[in-house]
Amino acid sequence: MAQKPLRILACGDVDGKFDVLFNRVRVIQKKSGDFDEISLALPQMLSGRSIRLASRKLPFRHMCLVPITRKQYNISKMLMVVNWLKTLLTWGEVDTKKCGSALISSLATDLKPRYHFAALEKTYYERLPYRNHVVLQESAQHATRFIALANVGNPEKKKYLYAFSIVPMKLMDAAELVKQPPDVTENPYRRSGKEVSIGKQIPAPEEEPACQFFFDLNEKQGRKRSSTGRDSKSPHAKQPRKPPQPPGPCWFCLASPEVEKHLVVNIGTHCYLALAKGGLADDHVLILPIGHYQSVVELSAEVVEEVEKYKATLRRFFKSRGKRCVLFERNYKSHHLQLQVIPVPLSCCATDDIKDAFMTQAQEQQMELLEIPEHSDIKQIAQPGAAYFYVELDTGEKLFHRIKKNFPLQFGREVLASEAILNIPEKSDWRQCQISKEEEETLARRFRKDFEPFDFTLDD
């Protein structure tokens, strides 16, 4: 006979609002039945008398208390702590390099909890599950899910309760226990967990110095100089690290002679914008790294930051023109990252129509297109060198396909060019949409002029 799962309710920082919490729990239990246990995060200075008074109103049978302190923690059927763990990443709204605890990272690495809850930072965030073993090098382990919960009764109405069912490990079949979810990622702090010792903090990652290329986009193209604007340097000054270089000729490395520089419309510190050759629209652009990176997964932190800045700016730009933009990347049979940005007039369709079109087309071609959490980083899902296709909608929704064998190279264009979206199916192949160099130069000049009021590089 199968073991009946335990129903658990985890709660963020109670912040003294027991009545708000208990009333909410009563409503939930009235609809879905009683929970076997609720785990609460409580204020550090809450007295025993206060706990006893609160417990008289309990609408549940068992309660696990977790003090709000940066030194204490409690372990029950899952790991319930108040501190966030320390990594070298920003998770949701929280920079774990600054507020995370290296001790909690070490604890989570050693304990390998199935669920890891955190409070304290007063925000809700659910990370993709991560594996607790190295594939093909260690025995398979169960995955861990990290969930941060907001404080009870917060005015922003962020999620502070998390209900789930769980079967105790000792009662589960071993094969079922170690079965990996389809969206599982690598362990985000495995290294830090092994390296951290008591009282030792994780060193911050070194940032790659900027190395910017400047081009005159009107006449004298191809000229470049240092971003400092100085012609001479001290012989003892530290030279900035150059962006990664391609192993051979590359059509998209900005310093490469193969680049069609008349298509370049904006240049930042680490990235640049260029009109797409044979674009789906006159303002179809690409976000490209100046240095040679194959995919978003391989980008350094400062390049990722500027990519995000370009994405946000382009969304504002297209919104001002009555359009929403769709972004996609195909890391398959390509050597340099090309983040496609295609504007879709608001009058054409809704965001849900675009999402449905991608999902339907993927299903017809027997491809698994997964929806991933809005705040998830693509680096959490795909490893460097792995082939994938990735879509980001204007709402922040993301779709991901892990390419295993063959993949239609024009899939993204085909979906957006379809009758359901832009209704230009004849433009699904970029080679059928090429125009003369003079026409491309005209479109590039027009885009530069229109984009100038939104150009954040002018503020630097």
Salt bridges, closest charged atoms under 4 A:
ASP13 OD2 - LYS122 NZ 3.44
ASP19 OD1 - LYS57 NZ 3.26
ASP34 OD2 - ARG61 NH1 3.94
ASP36 OD1 - ARG61 NH2 3.24
GLU37 OE1 - LYS77 NZ 3.23
GLU93 OE1 - LYS158 NZ 3.08
ASP95 OD1 - LYS97 NZ 3.16
ASP95 OD2 - LYS98 NZ 4.00
GLU138 OE1 - ARG190 NH2 3.48
GLU186 OE2 - ARG131 NH1 2.42
GLU260 OE1 - HIS262 NE2 3.93
GLU260 OE1 - LYS277 NZ 3.17
ASP282 OD2 - ARG446 NH1 3.96
ASP283 OD2 - LYS323 NZ 2.72
GLU308 OE2 - LYS311 NZ 2.97
GLU371 OE1 - LYS355 NZ 2.88
GLU392 OE1 - LYS311 NZ 2.88
GLU392 OE2 - ARG315 NH2 2.64
ASP394 OD2 - ARG324 NE 3.35
GLU397 OE2 - LYS355 NZ 3.01
ASP429 OD2 - ARG431 NH2 2.97
GLU440 OE1 - HIS262 NE2 2.75
GLU440 OE2 - LYS277 NZ 2.96
ASP450 OD2 - ARG321 NH2 3.29
